[in-house]
Structure formats: C-alpha cells, structure tokens
Amino acid sequence: MSQIEILLPKMGESVAEATIIKWLKNDGDRVEADEPLVEIATDKVDSEVPAPQDGILIKRLVKDGDVVQVGQPIAYIGAEGSAVATATSAAAVPAAAEVKVSAAPAAKAVPGVAVEKTGPSGKFYSPLVRNIAKSEGVSMNELEALEGSGQGGRVTKKDLLDYLPQRGTTNVGNGRSPEQPAPATAPTAMAASAAPVAPSIKAGPGDELIEMDRMRKLIADHMVMSKHISPHVTSFVEADVTNLVLWRNKVKNAFEKREGEKITFTPVFIMAIAQAIKEMPMINIQVDGTTIIKKKDINIGMAAALPSGNLIVPVVRNADRLNLMGLAKTVNDLARRARQGKLTPDEVSGGTYTVTNVGTFGNVLGTPIINQPQVAIMAFGAIQKKPAVLETPTGDVIAVRHMMYLSHSYDHRVVDGALGGKFVRRVADILEGWSLDTEI
C-alpha cells in the first residue's frame, strides 16, 4: 500500500472548519479501516474521522486544539513496515500544515490582545478568527465593525483576511478608519456602551467549581447572541387536545407492535407547525440586515435534551412533504442518534423554525429563546386534565378535558403581534381539531 493522505472531510454545506479535540491514535500505531483516528468538533456537533483503510499511522500533521479547514491534510497512513522511512520524508509537510492552521498568510504579525469569544454586540468569533486577530494585532473594536459574511453575520476567516490589507485606509462596511470611533448613534457603539458587565463572583468555602464543557459554552454564547439580536415577544394560547390524547391512546400499542417504536406527540406538533407555516409563510423567514429572506423549504428543528444535560436541535427537513408515518420515523431516528452523539453537522443545521417540548419536564409553559438565524420558536407545555366549559345544544357544561399551553416567541423586528398571535392560535386550532380516525 502506498502512502495516502487523510483529509479533513466535508461535514455539511455550512461547515468550513473544525477543531481537533483529541487524537485517538499515535504515530506508528496500526489502524484498521473505519477505525476512529481523531475526535473533531464543529460549532454544530462533535464527530470522529475514521481510517480509510488498514495500515500504519505514519504522521499526524495537526495537534490537539488546532483549527483545521475542510479538505486540509491532517495525517498520513502507509503500509506496515514503511512507517519509519516515510515519516522522515514527510517531516517537512507538517510544518507547513501547522502554519496554515495557526496563522494567517498576511503581512508581518503584530502581537495583540486576546479577543474574547463573544464581542460586546453579541457577535461570536471562532477560534481561528481569534487567533488571526491576535497575531495581526486586530482589536475587538475593529472586529465588531466588520460586516461578517457568515451565518447570522458571523465574521469568517475570509472576511478578516480580506480586511487586513485595507487597514489604515478605510474600515470595511462603514468608510471609517479603524481607529476612528463610530458616531454615538451607530448600532455597534450603542451595543458596546450598553453591554452589561457580568458581576465578579468569588467562590465560598465548600463551593464546587465546574468548568463548562465545550457544548455548554457554545449554547451559552448562542443564547446571549440571540437575545442581543432579536427583541423577543411571547404569545400564549391554551389548547384543548383531548381528541389528540384519545387518538394516541388508541393507536400507540398497535403502532409500537407493528413498527417496533413508540409514537409520541412530537411528530403531530411538527405536522401542525408545518401546516401553519404553509398558511402563514412570513413566519418562515430570516433577516439579513434590512433584507427579509422568505425561506422556500420548511425545515423544523426539534430541541432535544442530551444525557449530559446539554441541548441539541436536530432538523426535520422538508417537514411539510412528510406524512405522519414519515414524521414519526424521522423524529424517533433523530432523537435516538442525538442521544448517542451520532448526528452529522447537516442534521443540526439549516432549520427555519424550531419547536421545543417543555412538557416532557413537567413544565406547563415556557418562554423559549429564538434559535438564530430563525425568527420564531414554539414551546409545547405539559398536557394536564382540567375542568373546562363546553358548549352543547342543551347548554354549557363543565367537563374534564386534556389541556395544554402553547408559547410562541418571535422576533419583533419582523414579526408583529398580529402574525405571532395568529400563528400560535392556528397551531392550537389544528391540534384541537385532530380526528380520532387519523391513520398512521
């Protein structure tokens, strides 16, 4: 077997780079085809890179903690017995690869102050962007002024490298020199001056210090960013879902016996959301500056709690094109692989609307935070038996009914109360009108 190059694989349309978390094999180790070589992490999910074939891991080209671009070489595999010889000949390659990972191919590096992961305006900066900014002496104010081309306005490596040659002339996107402060009325300046400062906290005797894991840090950054970007408004309705509960009780045993898995309320909720979106498509939008992008596809994200306590949002793509059976199978598959840590980056990206079922924790309602760059999210509360007034031909009666609260949080920049309120009411109407004869 000749020596082959292992490249960082493509992990989804929106994923351009990944962080090397931990090498599972050392130089000189024997590996088998499909055996995991290294753990990697993107801003979406963690995954592994397997060996393409049997052989010897001759040389690792990147180190733990390096940020690597998709398609970049990360290691060499060769035939057994050739590891020592080829490792020497390949020794010059890692140096070039490491330079490509850790520094920008710009002019003379100037030592700079470390850039925080999240700026005063709520913008998130990747490890690669922060490393380049530090080595080139790019200040936080300069980064905040850049107009990023990434998802949600995120500054990418390309944005920063395109900006570096223009430093000292004009600032990209606003016509000011990088040292010239923005006018007092500029959104960036306002955000910076109004940004709250976290209080200094000291641990007391007996307190336990727990470092956030990587996923919890990402969740924290994403939540803060969403609240910075979108003015949240939440509308609530209460729905009588008695027919839905009776229907599920009627079909769940036969469904589990036939399909080997359970039928939950989640696929029904997603079906109702997809139907309501088709009727009110301006809830299925995103915002790019002052431009509204109405999304063609209806991709519904479903928030899922992980065994670690963290949260992930797998996406049901083209939910409006699936029947109830298709939704049930897809929901169960995504939820199962989410718990196992086997989702791909594509399966947790591209959502246009999100649902979360807070009722699974016994909560009657919640006020969810929008999953950027979407503009709305709906929470379904616990289903509870309550006395309710029913209208009958012979007069009103009080009966025990299965009731549930729906909470709809939306971005008030582009979704007004009329649309936000009508949308959640329409979803409730669909659930209330659920037929006992629905087949699955």
Residue, then its C-alpha position, 0 to 999 in steps of 0.5 A: m500500500s502506498q502512502i495516502e493522505i487523510l483529509l479533513p472531510k466535508m461535514g455539511e454545506s455550512v461547515a468550513e472548519a473544525t477543531i481537533i479535540k483529541w487524537l485517538k491514535n499515535d504515530g506508528d500505531r496500526v489502524e484498521a479501516d473505519e477505525p476512529l483516528v481523531e475526535i473533531a468538533t464543529d460549532k454544530v456537533d462533535s464527530e470522529v474521522p475514521a481510517p480509510q483503510d488498514g495500515i500504519l499511522i505514519k504522521r499526524l500533521v495537526k495537534d490537539g486544539d488546532v483549527v483545521q479547514v475542510g479538505q486540509p491534510i491532517a495525517y498520513i497512513g502507509a503500509e506496515g513496515s514503511a512507517v519509519a522511512t516515510a515519516t522522515s520524508a514527510a517531516a517537512v509537510p507538517a510544518a507547513a500544515e501547522v502554519k496554515v492552521s495557526a496563522a494567517p498568510a498576511a503581512k508581518a504579525v503584530p502581537g495583540v490582545a486576546v479577543e474574547k469569544t463573544g464581542p460586546s454586540g453579541k457577535f461570536y468569533s471562532p477560534l481561528v478568527r481569534n487567533i488571526a486577530k491576535s497575531e495581526g494585532v486586530s482589536m475587538n473594536e475593529l472586529e465588531a465593525l466588520e460586516g461578517s459574511g457568515q451565518g447570522g453575520r458571523v465574521t469568517k476567516k475570509d472576511l478578516l483576511d480580506y480586511l487586513p490589507q485595507r487597514g489604515t485606509t478605510n474600515v470595511g462596511n462603514g468608510r471609517s478608519p479603524e481607529q476612528p470611533a463610530p458616531a454615538t448613534a451607530p448600532t455597534a457603539m450603542a451595543a458596546s456602551a450598553a453591554p452589561v458587565a457580568p458581576s465578579i463572583k468569588a467562590g465560598p468555602g465548600d463551593e464546587l467549581i465546574e468548568m463548562d464543557r465545550m457544548r455548554k459554552l457554545i449554547a451559552d454564547h448562542m443564547v446571549m447572541s440571540k437575545h442581543i439580536s432579536p427583541h423577543v415577544t411571547s404569545f400564549v394560547e391554551a389548547d384543548v387536545t383531548n381528541l389528540v390524547l384519545w387518538r394516541n391512546k388508541v393507536k400507540n400499542a398497535f403502532e409500537k407492535r407493528e413498527g417496533e417504536k413508540i409514537t409520541f406527540t412530537p411528530v403531530f406538533i411538527m405536522a401542525i407547525a408545518q401546516a401553519i407555516k404553509e398558511m402563514p409563510m412570513i413566519n418562515i423567514q430570516v433577516d439579513g440586515t434590512t433584507i427579509i429572506k422568505k425561506k422556500d423549504i420548511n425545515i423544523g428543528m426539534a430541541a432535544a435534551l442530551p444525557s449530559g444535560n446539554l441541548i441539541v436541535p436536530v432538523v426535520r427537513n422538508a417537514d411539510r412533504l412528510n406524512l405522519m408515518g414519515l414524521a414519526k420515523t424521522v423524529n424517533d431516528l433523530a432523537r435516538r442518534a442525538r442521544q448517542g452523539k451520532l448526528t452529522p453537522d447537516e442534521v443540526s443545521g439549516g432549520t427555519y423554525t424550531v419547536t421545543n417540548v417543555g412538557t416532557f419536564g413537567n413544565v406547563l409553559g415556557t418562554p423559549i429563546i429564538n434559535q438564530p438565524q430563525v425568527a420564531i420558536m414554539a414551546f409545547g407545555a405539559i398536557q394536564k386534565k382540567p375542568a373546562v366549559l363546553e358548549t352543547p345544544t342543551g347548554d354549557v357544561i363543565a367537563v374534564r378535558h386534556m389541556m395544554y399551553l402553547s408559547h410562541s416567541y418571535d422576533h419583533r423586528v419582523v414579526d408583529g403581534a398580529l402574525g405571532g398571535k395568529f400563528v400560535r392560535r392556528v397551531a392550537d386550532i389544528l391540534e384541537g381539531w385532530s380526528l380520532d380516525t387519523e391513520i398512521 
